[in-house]
Every structure is written in C-alpha cells, then in structure tokens.
C-alpha cells in the first residue's frame, strides 16, 4: 500500500482487528485511535492515548525520563501529578499496519 492510501484504509477499517505501530515502537489497536483527518498543513492526524497502547508506551516512558520540555511532543496533564497522556501522530509516523483478521502486513513505511 502507498502512503497516500493509508488515511482511506484507516477510516475504512476502523472497526476491524487492525494494529498500528508508530515510530518509537508504540502499537495501538486501530479502534482505540482517534483518526482526525487533515490539519491546516494537509497532514493526516491521529490521536493516541498512552493508556490504549498494547504494551507499556515507549514514548510515554521517554517523555517521563526527559521531562515536558525535552521529551517528545506529547500531551501532558495540567494538574498534579503532571504526566504525559497522549500523542498526536501523522501518517508519516506510522511504521507498520497489521490486519490481524487477514494475518498480514498491510503497510510498511518505506525508508527514506
């Protein structure tokens, strides 16, 4: 699948048994992602809550280790204890899409 086709696929399969793996290694079931659509810059946006990650979130752990100012650009709570809660991804952040029902890789990010 070409990267241009990914947004259409994500919307079409939102209720399916699909897993999306992002840069950094975090993997989410597609039905737990909030697939927003295009922003003002034309980038397709996807909201992921760290609590929905299939494993302990690598990105969340990195954010905690580096802190709000130095860590990845994620959302943090505003009330103590201040902690990271989610991440906004774009299609370019997707490394792999797996369709578990079909038992196959649907998309793999091409190097470069």
N, C-alpha and C positions, 0 to 999 in steps of 0.2 A: 504494500500500500504506500502511496505517496503521502508526504506530509500534508499536502493540500486537502487530502481526503479524510484526514483524522477527525476534524470537527464534525463532519457529517456522520462518520461512524460512531463517534461518542454519543451523539444525540440519538441515533437510530437504535443503539444497543444499550441504552441507559438502564433498562430493566433486566439485562442479561447477566450471565455469570462471567463477567469480564474483570480482569485485574489490570490496573495501570501502574507501571513503575516509572518513577521520576528520577531525574538526575539527583544523585545523593543516595539512592538506594531505597527510598521510601516507596512502599507498594500499598495501593488502596483498591478496594472493590469499587468499580465504576458507579454503582448505585449509591455510594456514600459521598461521591464528589458532587460539587455544585458546578455544573458546566454553564458558565455565564454567557459566553458569546464574545463578540469582538469589542475591544475597547476603542478609544478615540484614535489610537495609533494603528488600528487594524489587527492587533494581536488577539488571538482567541484565548480567553482566560478561564482558568479552572481553580476553584477554591477547594482546599483540602484542610480538614481539621485533623490535627495530630492524633486526637483520640480515636480516629477512624482508621489509622494506619494498621496494616495487618500484623506488624511487629512493632517493637519499640522504635519510634521515629528517630532516624539518624539526624535529620535536620533539626528536630527539637533538641536533641542532646547537644548538637553543635551550638545551637543558639544559647542554651543554658551555659555551656562551657565558655563561650566567647562574650556573652552579655548582649544586651539590647543594642548597643551602639556598634559593636564589632561583628556580631553574628550575622547569619543570613537574614535577608529582609522578610521577616515574618510578622504576624500579628501577635501582640502581647496583651495580657490582661491589663486593665487600668487600675485595679485595686490590689492591695497586698494580699497574698504574696504575688508579686509581678512575675508572670511566666509566659512563655510562648504558647500560643494555642492553635495557630494555623498558618498556612502558606498560600500565596497566590502564585499559581504556575501558569505558563503559557504552553502552547503545543510544542514549542522548541525545547521545553524542559522534559518532555516525555521521552524515555529511553525505550520502553517496550510496552506493547499492549498484548495481553494474552486472553484468548477466548477459551475459557475452561470447558464450556459445553462442547465445543468443536475440538478441544485438545490441540490447539495450535497457536502459534505466534502470528498475530495479525499485523503488527507493525514493529519494526526495529529502526531506531534512529540511525541514519547513515553518518559515518564520520565526516568531519569537515565542516 
